[in-house]
Amino acid sequence: MERVISYVDGFNLYFGLKSKGWRRYYWLNIQLLVQNLLKSNQRLVLTKYFTARIAAPPDKQRRQSTFIEALETLSDFQIFYGKYQLNPRQCRNCGFQDKVPNEKMTDVNIAVEMLKDVYQDRFDVALLISADSDLVPPVRTVKELFPNKRIVIAFPPDRWSGDLANSVNRTLVIGRKTIARSVFPEEVKKQDGYILRCPSSWK
């Protein structure tokens, strides 16, 4: 059996779902999604999920916290946090100023974890769920230094990178049927017995 570690770009996946209008799938069991992408001769060793805590608005913050708590109930699952910051933006025409959210460090965190795992011989196949072309350099480095290791890209819905596709062994696009089979039940029980419920606006 091939050992697989999955690296999931949380915001890239989320915005792919959002651009498709698939709000009903936000309550997504990431571990199950990865398992549904594996071949019959592959075994999932670990899933590494990369995200950042949003600071506002409060309702979105609560929904994200609930979702992350649900993910924390999964076994063989690790969460890595970057930074989520608001950057100022000004309209050139009217001078209106607002702030644009910008997630930082995910690509760096993925690169570090992937290189660490390949040096420790923890996987045969790295399954990367992202379409961020900033990941091309670490992917190429892994392939150059460890040509016997394989890297597979699973592009989130409505996301694609030709540069990334050309740098890996195989690509696939995560389809709606696979996502629909990978959602949490409406209620998820934590280890202490507390029940987490899918946010009503995601139904």
BELUR-V831575 format. One record per backbone hydrogen bond with DSSP energy under -0.5 kcal/mol. NH is the residue of the N-H (numbers start at 0). CO is the residue of the C=O. Records with the same first field share a line. If there is no record, write none. Layout:
NH: CO  CO
This chain:
1: 40
3: 42
4: 124
5: 45
6: 126
7: 5  47
8: 6  128
9: 7  49
12: 8
13: 9
14: 10
15: 11
16: 12
17: 13
18: 14
19: 15
20: 16  17
21: 16
22: 20
24: 21
25: 22
27: 25
28: 181
29: 27
32: 28
33: 29
34: 30
35: 31
36: 33
37: 33  34
41: 38
42: 1
44: 3  42
45: 3
46: 75
47: 5
48: 46  77
49: 7
50: 48  79
60: 56
61: 57
62: 58
63: 59
64: 60
65: 61
66: 62
67: 63
68: 64
69: 65
70: 66
71: 67
72: 69
73: 70
77: 46
79: 48
81: 50
82: 103
84: 82  101
86: 84  99
88: 97
90: 95
94: 90
97: 88
99: 86
101: 84
103: 82
108: 104
109: 105
110: 106
111: 107
112: 108
113: 109
114: 110
115: 111
116: 112
117: 113
118: 114
119: 115
120: 117
121: 116
123: 2
124: 2
125: 149
126: 4  124
127: 125  151
128: 6  126
129: 127  153
132: 130
134: 131
135: 132
138: 134
139: 135
140: 136
141: 137
142: 138
143: 139
144: 140
145: 141
148: 145
149: 123
151: 125
152: 169
153: 127  151
154: 152  171
158: 155
164: 160
165: 161
166: 163
167: 164
168: 150
169: 150
171: 152
173: 154
174: 172
178: 174
179: 175
180: 176
181: 178
182: 179
183: 26
187: 195
189: 193
192: 189
195: 187  193
197: 185
201: 198
202: 199
